[in-house]
Amino acid sequence: MKITPGSRLRSTVSSTEVVVVRAPAVDLDLTCGGEPFLAFGPSDTSPAKPGDTEAATANELGKRYADPSGAIELLVTKAGSGVMAADGVELVRKEAKPLPATD
């Protein structure tokens, strides 16, 4: 799937919704719980289908998730569950950068 920064995506297996913050110029296979993300649509009411959410940790609201290379970054706008991945590589939660010390 071709994604661009600002794209809104939703999971088909949980309530997870994300906004793309950073994306490479190549097509990616973005998944949540083993199933592909779908483009967000206000009239889209298809029910969630079962996926690989039992072994997943929760996707936390307001947290950023990225791949180890930093090429893709997603911001969670609605919490849910399911392992998020890009081309089979699990996206991990980004840690906050420490503020510089002031003297």
C-alpha positions in Angstrom: 0.0 0.0 0.0 1.3 3.5 -0.9 1.0 5.7 2.2 1.9 9.3 2.7 2.3 11.4 5.9 -1.1 12.5 7.2 -2.9 9.4 6.0 -5.4 8.0 8.5 -5.6 4.2 8.8 -7.7 1.8 10.9 -7.3 -1.8 11.9 -9.7 -4.5 10.8 -9.1 -6.7 13.9 -9.3 -4.1 16.7 -10.2 -0.5 17.5 -6.7 0.8 16.6 -6.6 3.9 14.5 -3.4 5.7 13.4 -2.1 8.7 11.5 1.1 8.3 9.4 3.8 10.7 10.7 6.7 9.5 8.5 6.6 7.2 5.5 9.1 6.0 2.9 8.5 6.6 -0.8 8.0 2.9 -1.4 4.9 0.7 -1.0 4.6 -1.0 2.4 2.5 -3.8 3.8 1.2 -2.2 7.0 -0.6 -4.7 9.3 -2.2 -4.8 12.8 -2.9 -8.2 14.3 -1.7 -9.9 11.1 -4.3 -8.2 8.9 -3.7 -5.1 6.7 -4.7 -1.6 7.8 -7.4 0.1 5.8 -7.8 3.7 4.8 -10.0 5.5 7.3 -13.5 6.4 6.0 -16.3 8.0 8.0 -19.0 5.8 6.5 -16.9 2.6 7.0 -18.7 0.4 9.5 -17.4 -3.0 8.6 -17.1 -5.2 11.8 -13.8 -6.2 13.1 -12.7 -9.7 12.2 -10.6 -12.0 14.3 -6.8 -11.6 14.0 -3.6 -12.2 16.0 -4.5 -10.0 18.9 -4.2 -12.5 21.8 -0.4 -12.3 22.0 -0.4 -8.5 21.4 0.3 -5.7 23.7 -2.0 -2.7 23.7 -1.4 0.1 21.3 -1.4 3.2 23.5 -3.3 6.3 22.6 -1.0 9.3 21.7 2.1 7.1 21.5 4.3 6.9 18.4 5.4 3.6 16.9 8.3 3.2 14.4 10.3 0.5 12.8 14.0 0.1 13.9 15.3 2.1 10.9 12.9 5.0 11.5 11.6 4.9 8.0 8.0 4.6 9.1 6.3 6.2 12.1 2.7 6.0 13.2 0.8 8.0 15.8 -2.0 6.1 17.6 -5.2 8.2 17.6 -7.5 5.4 19.0 -6.2 2.8 21.3 -6.6 -0.9 20.5 -4.6 -4.1 20.4 -2.7 -6.1 17.9 1.0 -6.1 16.8 1.6 -3.4 14.3 4.1 -4.2 11.6 5.5 -2.8 8.3 6.6 -5.5 5.8 6.7 -8.1 8.6 8.9 -6.0 10.9 7.3 -5.2 14.2 6.8 -1.5 15.0 8.0 -0.6 18.5 6.9 2.3 20.7 9.2 5.3 20.5 10.6 6.5 23.8 10.5 10.2 24.7 13.8 12.1 24.1 15.2 13.4 27.4 15.4 17.1 27.7 18.8 18.7 27.9 20.1 19.4 31.4 20.2 23.0 32.4 22.7 24.4 34.9 
